[in-house]
């Protein structure tokens, strides 16, 4: 198995009250900076949907599947969850996880036949 075959990608979405999204994202800044320093993390991004006022999008890439749990057990992740716990989630989180090759590898067999 090559290193890319063991990578884990998580893509997700969460909806909060549009009036509280800026606060949620403000707390996410330190989380993103610290998460990107984790040894098992390739990429970690959180952003606002440009059309839907309360929607937040996640894109996470990990070197190996266990890195997802390592991240969720990290002190900075737990601190973030506490910091935003007063913000009501209206929908989600909806997460999709992929344990496949590099999701950027869109070669001829990437979609399937």
Phi and psi in radians as a Rosetta constraint file:
Dihedral C 1 N 2 CA 2 C 2 CIRCULARHARMONIC -1.420 0.35
Dihedral N 2 CA 2 C 2 N 3 CIRCULARHARMONIC 2.812 0.35
Dihedral C 2 N 3 CA 3 C 3 CIRCULARHARMONIC -0.979 0.35
Dihedral N 3 CA 3 C 3 N 4 CIRCULARHARMONIC -0.644 0.35
Dihedral C 3 N 4 CA 4 C 4 CIRCULARHARMONIC -1.190 0.35
Dihedral N 4 CA 4 C 4 N 5 CIRCULARHARMONIC -0.472 0.35
Dihedral C 4 N 5 CA 5 C 5 CIRCULARHARMONIC -1.237 0.35
Dihedral N 5 CA 5 C 5 N 6 CIRCULARHARMONIC -0.359 0.35
Dihedral C 5 N 6 CA 6 C 6 CIRCULARHARMONIC -1.709 0.35
Dihedral N 6 CA 6 C 6 N 7 CIRCULARHARMONIC 0.030 0.35
Dihedral C 6 N 7 CA 7 C 7 CIRCULARHARMONIC -1.244 0.35
Dihedral N 7 CA 7 C 7 N 8 CIRCULARHARMONIC 2.655 0.35
Dihedral C 7 N 8 CA 8 C 8 CIRCULARHARMONIC -2.108 0.35
Dihedral N 8 CA 8 C 8 N 9 CIRCULARHARMONIC 2.292 0.35
Dihedral C 8 N 9 CA 9 C 9 CIRCULARHARMONIC -2.045 0.35
Dihedral N 9 CA 9 C 9 N 10 CIRCULARHARMONIC 2.338 0.35
Dihedral C 9 N 10 CA 10 C 10 CIRCULARHARMONIC -2.139 0.35
Dihedral N 10 CA 10 C 10 N 11 CIRCULARHARMONIC 2.213 0.35
Dihedral C 10 N 11 CA 11 C 11 CIRCULARHARMONIC -2.157 0.35
Dihedral N 11 CA 11 C 11 N 12 CIRCULARHARMONIC 2.331 0.35
Dihedral C 11 N 12 CA 12 C 12 CIRCULARHARMONIC -2.634 0.35
Dihedral N 12 CA 12 C 12 N 13 CIRCULARHARMONIC 3.022 0.35
Dihedral C 12 N 13 CA 13 C 13 CIRCULARHARMONIC -2.561 0.35
Dihedral N 13 CA 13 C 13 N 14 CIRCULARHARMONIC 2.595 0.35
Dihedral C 13 N 14 CA 14 C 14 CIRCULARHARMONIC -2.508 0.35
Dihedral N 14 CA 14 C 14 N 15 CIRCULARHARMONIC 2.478 0.35
Dihedral C 14 N 15 CA 15 C 15 CIRCULARHARMONIC -2.098 0.35
Dihedral N 15 CA 15 C 15 N 16 CIRCULARHARMONIC 2.227 0.35
Dihedral C 15 N 16 CA 16 C 16 CIRCULARHARMONIC -2.136 0.35
Dihedral N 16 CA 16 C 16 N 17 CIRCULARHARMONIC 3.002 0.35
Dihedral C 16 N 17 CA 17 C 17 CIRCULARHARMONIC -1.031 0.35
Dihedral N 17 CA 17 C 17 N 18 CIRCULARHARMONIC 2.239 0.35
Dihedral C 17 N 18 CA 18 C 18 CIRCULARHARMONIC -0.934 0.35
Dihedral N 18 CA 18 C 18 N 19 CIRCULARHARMONIC -0.528 0.35
Dihedral C 18 N 19 CA 19 C 19 CIRCULARHARMONIC -1.236 0.35
Dihedral N 19 CA 19 C 19 N 20 CIRCULARHARMONIC -0.304 0.35
Dihedral C 19 N 20 CA 20 C 20 CIRCULARHARMONIC -1.907 0.35
Dihedral N 20 CA 20 C 20 N 21 CIRCULARHARMONIC -0.037 0.35
Dihedral C 20 N 21 CA 21 C 21 CIRCULARHARMONIC -1.111 0.35
Dihedral N 21 CA 21 C 21 N 22 CIRCULARHARMONIC -0.713 0.35
Dihedral C 21 N 22 CA 22 C 22 CIRCULARHARMONIC -1.063 0.35
Dihedral N 22 CA 22 C 22 N 23 CIRCULARHARMONIC -0.701 0.35
Dihedral C 22 N 23 CA 23 C 23 CIRCULARHARMONIC -1.132 0.35
Dihedral N 23 CA 23 C 23 N 24 CIRCULARHARMONIC -0.769 0.35
Dihedral C 23 N 24 CA 24 C 24 CIRCULARHARMONIC -1.009 0.35
Dihedral N 24 CA 24 C 24 N 25 CIRCULARHARMONIC -0.819 0.35
Dihedral C 24 N 25 CA 25 C 25 CIRCULARHARMONIC -1.170 0.35
Dihedral N 25 CA 25 C 25 N 26 CIRCULARHARMONIC -0.589 0.35
Dihedral C 25 N 26 CA 26 C 26 CIRCULARHARMONIC -1.066 0.35
Dihedral N 26 CA 26 C 26 N 27 CIRCULARHARMONIC -0.718 0.35
Dihedral C 26 N 27 CA 27 C 27 CIRCULARHARMONIC -1.227 0.35
Dihedral N 27 CA 27 C 27 N 28 CIRCULARHARMONIC -0.468 0.35
Dihedral C 27 N 28 CA 28 C 28 CIRCULARHARMONIC -1.258 0.35
Dihedral N 28 CA 28 C 28 N 29 CIRCULARHARMONIC -0.422 0.35
Dihedral C 28 N 29 CA 29 C 29 CIRCULARHARMONIC -0.946 0.35
Dihedral N 29 CA 29 C 29 N 30 CIRCULARHARMONIC -0.973 0.35
Dihedral C 29 N 30 CA 30 C 30 CIRCULARHARMONIC -1.069 0.35
Dihedral N 30 CA 30 C 30 N 31 CIRCULARHARMONIC -0.634 0.35
Dihedral C 30 N 31 CA 31 C 31 CIRCULARHARMONIC -1.028 0.35
Dihedral N 31 CA 31 C 31 N 32 CIRCULARHARMONIC -0.832 0.35
Dihedral C 31 N 32 CA 32 C 32 CIRCULARHARMONIC -1.096 0.35
Dihedral N 32 CA 32 C 32 N 33 CIRCULARHARMONIC -0.809 0.35
Dihedral C 32 N 33 CA 33 C 33 CIRCULARHARMONIC -1.037 0.35
Dihedral N 33 CA 33 C 33 N 34 CIRCULARHARMONIC -0.784 0.35
Dihedral C 33 N 34 CA 34 C 34 CIRCULARHARMONIC -1.268 0.35
Dihedral N 34 CA 34 C 34 N 35 CIRCULARHARMONIC -0.652 0.35
Dihedral C 34 N 35 CA 35 C 35 CIRCULARHARMONIC -1.123 0.35
Dihedral N 35 CA 35 C 35 N 36 CIRCULARHARMONIC -0.671 0.35
Dihedral C 35 N 36 CA 36 C 36 CIRCULARHARMONIC -1.129 0.35
Dihedral N 36 CA 36 C 36 N 37 CIRCULARHARMONIC -0.255 0.35
Dihedral C 36 N 37 CA 37 C 37 CIRCULARHARMONIC -1.587 0.35
Dihedral N 37 CA 37 C 37 N 38 CIRCULARHARMONIC -0.150 0.35
Dihedral C 37 N 38 CA 38 C 38 CIRCULARHARMONIC -1.165 0.35
Dihedral N 38 CA 38 C 38 N 39 CIRCULARHARMONIC 2.421 0.35
Dihedral C 38 N 39 CA 39 C 39 CIRCULARHARMONIC -1.091 0.35
Dihedral N 39 CA 39 C 39 N 40 CIRCULARHARMONIC -0.475 0.35
Dihedral C 39 N 40 CA 40 C 40 CIRCULARHARMONIC -1.575 0.35
Dihedral N 40 CA 40 C 40 N 41 CIRCULARHARMONIC 0.054 0.35
Dihedral C 40 N 41 CA 41 C 41 CIRCULARHARMONIC -1.764 0.35
Dihedral N 41 CA 41 C 41 N 42 CIRCULARHARMONIC 2.268 0.35
Dihedral C 41 N 42 CA 42 C 42 CIRCULARHARMONIC -1.616 0.35
Dihedral N 42 CA 42 C 42 N 43 CIRCULARHARMONIC -0.821 0.35
Dihedral C 42 N 43 CA 43 C 43 CIRCULARHARMONIC -2.659 0.35
Dihedral N 43 CA 43 C 43 N 44 CIRCULARHARMONIC 2.565 0.35
Dihedral C 43 N 44 CA 44 C 44 CIRCULARHARMONIC -2.621 0.35
Dihedral N 44 CA 44 C 44 N 45 CIRCULARHARMONIC 2.034 0.35
Dihedral C 44 N 45 CA 45 C 45 CIRCULARHARMONIC -2.387 0.35
Dihedral N 45 CA 45 C 45 N 46 CIRCULARHARMONIC 2.477 0.35
Dihedral C 45 N 46 CA 46 C 46 CIRCULARHARMONIC -2.326 0.35
Dihedral N 46 CA 46 C 46 N 47 CIRCULARHARMONIC 2.345 0.35
Dihedral C 46 N 47 CA 47 C 47 CIRCULARHARMONIC -2.673 0.35
Dihedral N 47 CA 47 C 47 N 48 CIRCULARHARMONIC 2.962 0.35
Dihedral C 47 N 48 CA 48 C 48 CIRCULARHARMONIC -1.627 0.35
Dihedral N 48 CA 48 C 48 N 49 CIRCULARHARMONIC 2.410 0.35
Dihedral C 48 N 49 CA 49 C 49 CIRCULARHARMONIC -1.184 0.35
Dihedral N 49 CA 49 C 49 N 50 CIRCULARHARMONIC 2.319 0.35
Dihedral C 49 N 50 CA 50 C 50 CIRCULARHARMONIC -1.365 0.35
Dihedral N 50 CA 50 C 50 N 51 CIRCULARHARMONIC -0.181 0.35
Dihedral C 50 N 51 CA 51 C 51 CIRCULARHARMONIC -1.898 0.35
Dihedral N 51 CA 51 C 51 N 52 CIRCULARHARMONIC -0.830 0.35
Dihedral C 51 N 52 CA 52 C 52 CIRCULARHARMONIC -1.593 0.35
Dihedral N 52 CA 52 C 52 N 53 CIRCULARHARMONIC 1.994 0.35
Dihedral C 52 N 53 CA 53 C 53 CIRCULARHARMONIC -1.051 0.35
Dihedral N 53 CA 53 C 53 N 54 CIRCULARHARMONIC -0.376 0.35
Dihedral C 53 N 54 CA 54 C 54 CIRCULARHARMONIC -1.957 0.35
Dihedral N 54 CA 54 C 54 N 55 CIRCULARHARMONIC 0.036 0.35
Dihedral C 54 N 55 CA 55 C 55 CIRCULARHARMONIC -1.532 0.35
Dihedral N 55 CA 55 C 55 N 56 CIRCULARHARMONIC 2.363 0.35
Dihedral C 55 N 56 CA 56 C 56 CIRCULARHARMONIC -2.115 0.35
Dihedral N 56 CA 56 C 56 N 57 CIRCULARHARMONIC 2.363 0.35
Dihedral C 56 N 57 CA 57 C 57 CIRCULARHARMONIC -1.962 0.35
Dihedral N 57 CA 57 C 57 N 58 CIRCULARHARMONIC 2.439 0.35
Dihedral C 57 N 58 CA 58 C 58 CIRCULARHARMONIC -2.022 0.35
Dihedral N 58 CA 58 C 58 N 59 CIRCULARHARMONIC 2.471 0.35
Dihedral C 58 N 59 CA 59 C 59 CIRCULARHARMONIC -2.436 0.35
Dihedral N 59 CA 59 C 59 N 60 CIRCULARHARMONIC 2.035 0.35
Dihedral C 59 N 60 CA 60 C 60 CIRCULARHARMONIC -2.284 0.35
Dihedral N 60 CA 60 C 60 N 61 CIRCULARHARMONIC 2.314 0.35
Dihedral C 60 N 61 CA 61 C 61 CIRCULARHARMONIC -2.204 0.35
Dihedral N 61 CA 61 C 61 N 62 CIRCULARHARMONIC 2.281 0.35
Dihedral C 61 N 62 CA 62 C 62 CIRCULARHARMONIC -2.116 0.35
Dihedral N 62 CA 62 C 62 N 63 CIRCULARHARMONIC 2.592 0.35
Dihedral C 62 N 63 CA 63 C 63 CIRCULARHARMONIC -1.179 0.35
Dihedral N 63 CA 63 C 63 N 64 CIRCULARHARMONIC -0.497 0.35
Dihedral C 63 N 64 CA 64 C 64 CIRCULARHARMONIC -2.714 0.35
Dihedral N 64 CA 64 C 64 N 65 CIRCULARHARMONIC 2.692 0.35
Dihedral C 64 N 65 CA 65 C 65 CIRCULARHARMONIC -0.986 0.35
Dihedral N 65 CA 65 C 65 N 66 CIRCULARHARMONIC -0.687 0.35
Dihedral C 65 N 66 CA 66 C 66 CIRCULARHARMONIC -1.123 0.35
Dihedral N 66 CA 66 C 66 N 67 CIRCULARHARMONIC -0.319 0.35
Dihedral C 66 N 67 CA 67 C 67 CIRCULARHARMONIC -1.130 0.35
Dihedral N 67 CA 67 C 67 N 68 CIRCULARHARMONIC -0.415 0.35
Dihedral C 67 N 68 CA 68 C 68 CIRCULARHARMONIC -1.119 0.35
Dihedral N 68 CA 68 C 68 N 69 CIRCULARHARMONIC -0.847 0.35
Dihedral C 68 N 69 CA 69 C 69 CIRCULARHARMONIC -1.165 0.35
Dihedral N 69 CA 69 C 69 N 70 CIRCULARHARMONIC -0.653 0.35
Dihedral C 69 N 70 CA 70 C 70 CIRCULARHARMONIC -1.028 0.35
Dihedral N 70 CA 70 C 70 N 71 CIRCULARHARMONIC -0.744 0.35
Dihedral C 70 N 71 CA 71 C 71 CIRCULARHARMONIC -1.117 0.35
Dihedral N 71 CA 71 C 71 N 72 CIRCULARHARMONIC -0.821 0.35
Dihedral C 71 N 72 CA 72 C 72 CIRCULARHARMONIC -1.204 0.35
Dihedral N 72 CA 72 C 72 N 73 CIRCULARHARMONIC -0.302 0.35
Dihedral C 72 N 73 CA 73 C 73 CIRCULARHARMONIC -1.679 0.35
Dihedral N 73 CA 73 C 73 N 74 CIRCULARHARMONIC -0.042 0.35
Dihedral C 73 N 74 CA 74 C 74 CIRCULARHARMONIC -1.228 0.35
Dihedral N 74 CA 74 C 74 N 75 CIRCULARHARMONIC 2.554 0.35
Dihedral C 74 N 75 CA 75 C 75 CIRCULARHARMONIC -1.004 0.35
Dihedral N 75 CA 75 C 75 N 76 CIRCULARHARMONIC -0.722 0.35
Dihedral C 75 N 76 CA 76 C 76 CIRCULARHARMONIC -1.171 0.35
Dihedral N 76 CA 76 C 76 N 77 CIRCULARHARMONIC -0.546 0.35
Dihedral C 76 N 77 CA 77 C 77 CIRCULARHARMONIC -1.223 0.35
Dihedral N 77 CA 77 C 77 N 78 CIRCULARHARMONIC -0.795 0.35
Dihedral C 77 N 78 CA 78 C 78 CIRCULARHARMONIC -1.068 0.35
Dihedral N 78 CA 78 C 78 N 79 CIRCULARHARMONIC -0.695 0.35
Dihedral C 78 N 79 CA 79 C 79 CIRCULARHARMONIC -1.100 0.35
Dihedral N 79 CA 79 C 79 N 80 CIRCULARHARMONIC -0.770 0.35
Dihedral C 79 N 80 CA 80 C 80 CIRCULARHARMONIC -1.040 0.35
Dihedral N 80 CA 80 C 80 N 81 CIRCULARHARMONIC -0.805 0.35
Dihedral C 80 N 81 CA 81 C 81 CIRCULARHARMONIC -1.011 0.35
Dihedral N 81 CA 81 C 81 N 82 CIRCULARHARMONIC -0.719 0.35
Dihedral C 81 N 82 CA 82 C 82 CIRCULARHARMONIC -1.141 0.35
Dihedral N 82 CA 82 C 82 N 83 CIRCULARHARMONIC -0.728 0.35
Dihedral C 82 N 83 CA 83 C 83 CIRCULARHARMONIC -1.104 0.35
Dihedral N 83 CA 83 C 83 N 84 CIRCULARHARMONIC -0.574 0.35
Dihedral C 83 N 84 CA 84 C 84 CIRCULARHARMONIC -1.812 0.35
Dihedral N 84 CA 84 C 84 N 85 CIRCULARHARMONIC 0.117 0.35
Dihedral C 84 N 85 CA 85 C 85 CIRCULARHARMONIC -1.098 0.35
Dihedral N 85 CA 85 C 85 N 86 CIRCULARHARMONIC -0.410 0.35
Dihedral C 85 N 86 CA 86 C 86 CIRCULARHARMONIC -1.416 0.35
Dihedral N 86 CA 86 C 86 N 87 CIRCULARHARMONIC -0.182 0.35
Dihedral C 86 N 87 CA 87 C 87 CIRCULARHARMONIC -1.535 0.35
Dihedral N 87 CA 87 C 87 N 88 CIRCULARHARMONIC 2.079 0.35
Dihedral C 87 N 88 CA 88 C 88 CIRCULARHARMONIC -1.251 0.35
Dihedral N 88 CA 88 C 88 N 89 CIRCULARHARMONIC 2.266 0.35
Dihedral C 88 N 89 CA 89 C 89 CIRCULARHARMONIC -1.533 0.35
Dihedral N 89 CA 89 C 89 N 90 CIRCULARHARMONIC 2.131 0.35
Dihedral C 89 N 90 CA 90 C 90 CIRCULARHARMONIC -1.512 0.35
Dihedral N 90 CA 90 C 90 N 91 CIRCULARHARMONIC -0.507 0.35
Dihedral C 90 N 91 CA 91 C 91 CIRCULARHARMONIC -2.736 0.35
Dihedral N 91 CA 91 C 91 N 92 CIRCULARHARMONIC 2.389 0.35
Dihedral C 91 N 92 CA 92 C 92 CIRCULARHARMONIC 1.707 0.35
Dihedral N 92 CA 92 C 92 N 93 CIRCULARHARMONIC -2.891 0.35
Dihedral C 92 N 93 CA 93 C 93 CIRCULARHARMONIC -1.281 0.35
Dihedral N 93 CA 93 C 93 N 94 CIRCULARHARMONIC 2.514 0.35
Dihedral C 93 N 94 CA 94 C 94 CIRCULARHARMONIC -1.875 0.35
Dihedral N 94 CA 94 C 94 N 95 CIRCULARHARMONIC 2.086 0.35
Dihedral C 94 N 95 CA 95 C 95 CIRCULARHARMONIC -2.155 0.35
Dihedral N 95 CA 95 C 95 N 96 CIRCULARHARMONIC 2.491 0.35
Dihedral C 95 N 96 CA 96 C 96 CIRCULARHARMONIC -2.157 0.35
Dihedral N 96 CA 96 C 96 N 97 CIRCULARHARMONIC 2.231 0.35
Dihedral C 96 N 97 CA 97 C 97 CIRCULARHARMONIC -1.999 0.35
Dihedral N 97 CA 97 C 97 N 98 CIRCULARHARMONIC 2.456 0.35
Dihedral C 97 N 98 CA 98 C 98 CIRCULARHARMONIC -2.228 0.35
Dihedral N 98 CA 98 C 98 N 99 CIRCULARHARMONIC 2.177 0.35
Dihedral C 98 N 99 CA 99 C 99 CIRCULARHARMONIC -1.978 0.35
Dihedral N 99 CA 99 C 99 N 100 CIRCULARHARMONIC 1.342 0.35
Dihedral C 99 N 100 CA 100 C 100 CIRCULARHARMONIC -2.372 0.35
Dihedral N 100 CA 100 C 100 N 101 CIRCULARHARMONIC -2.908 0.35
Dihedral C 100 N 101 CA 101 C 101 CIRCULARHARMONIC -1.157 0.35
Dihedral N 101 CA 101 C 101 N 102 CIRCULARHARMONIC -3.077 0.35
Dihedral C 101 N 102 CA 102 C 102 CIRCULARHARMONIC -0.989 0.35
Dihedral N 102 CA 102 C 102 N 103 CIRCULARHARMONIC 2.123 0.35
Dihedral C 102 N 103 CA 103 C 103 CIRCULARHARMONIC -1.138 0.35
Dihedral N 103 CA 103 C 103 N 104 CIRCULARHARMONIC -0.222 0.35
Dihedral C 103 N 104 CA 104 C 104 CIRCULARHARMONIC -1.535 0.35
Dihedral N 104 CA 104 C 104 N 105 CIRCULARHARMONIC -0.117 0.35
Dihedral C 104 N 105 CA 105 C 105 CIRCULARHARMONIC -1.486 0.35
Dihedral N 105 CA 105 C 105 N 106 CIRCULARHARMONIC 1.670 0.35
Dihedral C 105 N 106 CA 106 C 106 CIRCULARHARMONIC -1.882 0.35
Dihedral N 106 CA 106 C 106 N 107 CIRCULARHARMONIC 0.870 0.35
Dihedral C 106 N 107 CA 107 C 107 CIRCULARHARMONIC -1.167 0.35
Dihedral N 107 CA 107 C 107 N 108 CIRCULARHARMONIC -3.085 0.35
Dihedral C 107 N 108 CA 108 C 108 CIRCULARHARMONIC -1.061 0.35
Dihedral N 108 CA 108 C 108 N 109 CIRCULARHARMONIC -0.440 0.35
Dihedral C 108 N 109 CA 109 C 109 CIRCULARHARMONIC -1.827 0.35
Dihedral N 109 CA 109 C 109 N 110 CIRCULARHARMONIC 0.147 0.35
Dihedral C 109 N 110 CA 110 C 110 CIRCULARHARMONIC -1.174 0.35
Dihedral N 110 CA 110 C 110 N 111 CIRCULARHARMONIC -0.619 0.35
Dihedral C 110 N 111 CA 111 C 111 CIRCULARHARMONIC -1.473 0.35
Dihedral N 111 CA 111 C 111 N 112 CIRCULARHARMONIC -0.571 0.35
Dihedral C 111 N 112 CA 112 C 112 CIRCULARHARMONIC 1.812 0.35
Dihedral N 112 CA 112 C 112 N 113 CIRCULARHARMONIC 2.854 0.35
